[in-house]
Amino acid sequence: MQKILIVEDEKAISGVLQSILSDEIKDYEFIIAEDGLEGYKYIEKEDFALVISDIKMPKLSGTELLKQALQLKPDTTFVMISGHADIDMAVDCLKEGAYDFISKPIDINRLITSVKNALNKEKLASENKHLQTENKTLKKKVNKKYQMVGESPALKKIQDMIEKVASSDARVLITGPNGAGKELVAHAIHAQSDRNKGPMIEVNCAAIPSELIESELFGHVKGSFTGAIKDKQGKFELANNGTIFLDEIGDMSLIAQAKVLRALQESKVSPVGSDKEIKVDVRVLAATNKNMQAEIEAGRFREDLYHRLSVIEIYVPPLEERKEDIQMLVEHFAKIIADEQGNATKVFDPEAIKSLENFNWTGNIRELRNIVERLIILGGNPVSAEDVAAFVRK
């Protein structure tokens, strides 16, 4: 049970305060100290949700108690009371860190309100601290998920490019085969950019039907089409002050391409069914596994949009071109999978790694990750070359 400390040298007043507040403030234990020095000794020994302190007291004044206690425990919340109050004294207490100052004779309703607000402040601060801890933990997990693993020259070249372009607002087109890690590049650019405190919104253009892509990107208003039962914000608006990642951009319809081009040119979007224009500040990253020049020549992709998107182009090579990273990738995936499953991390012996390095990884890093998970489930510990031969068909 949390505790509230009342520091008051007049027993009649401290008793009344405890009686009134205990009726109004449930689930708290009240402790009484008869002077400032006794109050300080209590604060040294334990934490209090709130300290209610008189100012004029023997041995240690309330003002000195406030200063010394906050030096010892800066998060302690104080409500000060005094029968000798003046404006300067109240201002001084608030400057020193008191939450509130109440004059005697005490207005009971004012005191109860102040105490409840102070306790709510403590509760909110505790909840915010818990949320901050959870957010940090989540960010660590996200960063680990999108970690770029390896030391090959091909990967180092990509990392150098990311370092150069991240701090700018330049649009980046990320190319390369499926499963090679284009999404990781996009997340690394966002994480290292000045927009990293803003949102990163991902859109898989290949997974959204062509008739819905415009609504998905720019939003819609209620009644603009069958099924539009309420207003909806689009991905561009949701990404405001952050980054939007248009994955598989080569699969976007020509109609949607025209709308995206306009959004890039004017930094504005119009929801489907609305004449209203919404200004957006968004950095655009895009990715594709297609040969964009061939798509342009075939009339499936707008050349003007391509040039808008590819201010910087980063090519992510297949795993075939960075096989020297396989050992590090296997160890990385083994650790992640063990954490996900709550098991000890399995080791892959050198011959198992050598076997994996000899395969043709048509599915690239995504395929390698799936194979590692299969071997961890079905293989021994350490995972051997025999396990690879038994459970991997290439």
Secondary structure, DSSP 8 states (H G I E B T S, - for coil): -EEEEEE-S-HHHHHHHHHHHHHHS-SEEEEEESSHHHHHHHHHHS--SEEEEESS-SSS-HHHHHHHHHHH-TT--EEEEESS--HHHHHHHHHHT-SEEEESS--HHHHHHHHHHHHHHHHHHHHHHHHHHHHHHHHHHHHHHT------HHHHHHHHHHHHHHTS---EEEE--TTSSHHHHHHHHHHTSTTTTS-EEEEETTTS-HHHHHHHHHEE-TTSSTT--S-EE-HHHHTTTSEEEEETGGGS-HHHHHHHHHHHHHSEE--BT----EE---EEEEEESS-HHHHHHTTSS-HHHHHHH-SEEEE---GGGGGGGHHHHHHHHHHHHHHHHT-----B-HHHHHHHHTS--TTHHHHHHHHHHHHHHHS-SSB-HHHHHHH---
